[in-house]
Amino acid sequence: MRLRRTSRGNYRAWIFRTEGARAAFETCLFDIHLNPVRAGILPAGRLDEFRYSSYWYLRRPKQRPARLRMEAALSAVGDLPDRTAGWKCYADHLVWQAAEGPAGKNAAYVSLSRGWAIGGEQFKQALLQDHAVATEARAWESEGVREVRAARWREALGSALACIPAEARAVSQKSAPWKVAVAARLKTTTDVSNGWLAEQLDMGSHFYVSKHVGNLRKKPTDEAGKWLEKLRKVKGKA
């Protein structure tokens, strides 16, 4: 897990997978060393002046704590030697990263900064299912919370759609009874937004989702109500 201080003074966390994800690990490592640059404390070319970072020890091997190993940083740039020539190459690499690389202020870095986990969709789903990742974790920012919620909404939607036969889903109008039933089911079992449902089910807008779900609650015995009852009976599916 990677912790990072935010502009509001608290800390946020990322969970990242190291197996088979060397690039993600390296980007995270460079991000740590470039924190003072993004904070405007000093330019990348003067990073070794920043005392409160593991990077400060790069050129000071005799002062390194026993637990600090710089091999990970040096090997990330091409198995550099842990001596003057290697230190200079790593410093030059960070200057490039700050200006142009994935750890700089480009789309790749923004994605890293706003995410909650670094890894593929399957890895994130496993975290949600196997470790019960909580959206209320105080270390997260709103972007991470939204991503986790959206993943849970997708999982719930997939389970609900699996209960609707393909021939029924062939009826594609925005107010199709099966769509209204699925929307109503997710509204009662998750904190899904009407706008997200409208987009995923092609129901027009959040207004129409609210309208049709509201009508279903008033008339639970119509066709949409029958679909909703079927969804409720499929234990563990929706």
N, C-alpha and C positions, 0 to 999 in steps of 0.2 A: 504494500500500500504506500502511496506517495502523498505526503501532506504538503500543503502550500498555503502561505499566508495570503489573505485577500486584502483588497483595498480598505475593507472595513475593520481590519485588525484581527479578525478571527481566522480560523484555519479551515481549509477544505481538503477533502481526500479524494484520491483516485485509486481504484483497484486496477492493477495491470498484470497481464499475463506475460511471463518471461519466456515460457516454453514456446519455441517456434515464432517468437515475436521480437527478434533482436532489434529491428528498426524502432519499434515502440520503446524498448528499453533505452536505446541510445538517445532517442529524442527526449525522453524523460530526464536522462542524465544531463544532457546539454541544457535543458530547461532549468535544472537546479543551478548549474554554474552561471547561467545568464540572468538569474533573478535580479542581481544588482543593476544590470544594464537596463532592464525593462522598468525598474523602479526609478531610473534617472539618477542613480547615485554616482555612477562613473561610466565611462565608455568601455567597450569590450577590450580595448587595448591596454587598459589599466586594471583589469580584474584582479591581478595578483596583489593589489593594494587593499582589497576588501578583506578585512580580518575575519569576518563572521561567515565563513564559507569553507567547505572542504577544499575548494580550489586554492586557497591561500597556502595550503601545505604542499602543493604540487612541486614547487621549486625549493621546498624546505624539508627534504626527506628525514633529516635527523630530528625534526620537531614533530613528526607525524605521530598521532596516537597509535598504539599497537593494533587497534581494531580497524584503522583506516587503511584500505588497500586502494592504491591509485591505478592498479592494473586494468580495472574495468573501463576507466575513462581512456586510458592510453590505447587499449586494444580496440576500443570503439572507433578509433580514427585510423586503424591499420597496424595494430601490434607495434606501437611506438615503444622505443626503449625508455626506461625510467631514468633518464639522465638529461643533460642540457638540451641536446638536439631534439629528443622526444618531447620535452616540455614546450620548446619553442613551436614545434609543429602543432601540438595540441592547442596552444594559445592562438596561433594563426587560424586554426580551424574554428575556434569559437568566434573570432572576429568575423569570419565568413558566415557562420551560422547566424549571428546577430543581424547581418546585413541582408542575407539572401537565403539562408538554409531553412530546413523544416522547423528548427527551434526558434526562428526569428518571428517577426510579426506578419506572417503570411497565413494563408488559409489553413495549412497543416497545423501551425501553432495554435491558431484560434480554436480549431477542433479539439486539440489537446487540452487547452485551457478551460473550455466550457463543458467538457465531458465529465462523466463520473467513473467510467471504466475504459481502459485501453485494451482493445482486443476485438475479435469478431463478434457478430451478432449471436452466434452459438455460445460463445464464452459468456456473454452478458446474460443470455437466457439461463445458462447453468447457474450463474450467481443468484439470479432471482429465485430460481426453483430450489436449488440445493442449500442455499445459505440464507434464504428469507431476507434479502437486503431490504432495509426499511427506507421508505421515502422521507421519513422524518429525521434522518441522520443530521445532526446539527452541523457537521463538518462540510456538508454539501452546499452548493449554490443552486439557485432556481433552475439552471439549465440541466443539471444532473437530475434533479427531482422530476422535471418534466419528461426527461428521457426514460427514466425508470417507470413512470406512470404510463407513458405511451407503450412501453414494452408489455406491461401488464394488460393494458387495454387490448393490444393486438392478440395476446394469448387468449383472453376471454372471448374476443370476437371470433377467433378461429374455432374455439370450442363450440360456440353457439352455432356458427355456420355449418359445422360438421353434423349438426342435428337436423339441418334443413335439407331435404332431398334436392338433387340437382334440378328435377323438373319443376319444383316449386320456385327455386331461385331463378328459373328462366323468366319468371314474371318480373320485369325490371322497372316498372314505373316507380316513381319516387315514393308513393304511398302504398306500395305493395304490402299486404298484410304480414308477410314473413319478415319484411324489413322493420315494420313497426314493432313486431313482437321481439325481434332481436334487440332493437334499440331500447325497448322497455325493460327487457331482461338485464341488459348491461347497466341501465340506469339504477336498477335496484340492487345490483351486486357489486358495482364498482363506483368510482368517483369520476367516470368518464364524462367528458364535456359534450354538449349537444353539437358543437361545431365539428368536433372530431368524428362523431357518429355520422353527421350529415355528409362529410367528405368520404368516409370509408364505405358507407352504404349507398352513396349517391342519392341522398334524400333532399337535395336542394340547398337548404340552409338550416342553421340552428333553430330558426323560428319554426320551420315546418316539423323538425324533430320534436320540439316541445309541444307543438299543436297536436300531432298525431299520437304521441305518447299520452298526452292529456286526454284525448278522446277515447283512447283504449281504456284508460282507467274509469272513465264514465260508462263505457259500454264493454265490459270484459267478456261478454258472450258472443261477440261477432267473430269473424274469421281470424283476425289478428289475435283475439283472445284465446282461440283454440291453439294457435301456434305457441303462444306464450305458455299455456298450460303444459304443452309437450316439452318445452324447454325446461320448465320447472321440475318435471318428472325424471329428466335424465340426470341422475346424481353424478356429481363430479365432472360433468361435461360443460355445463354453462351456468 
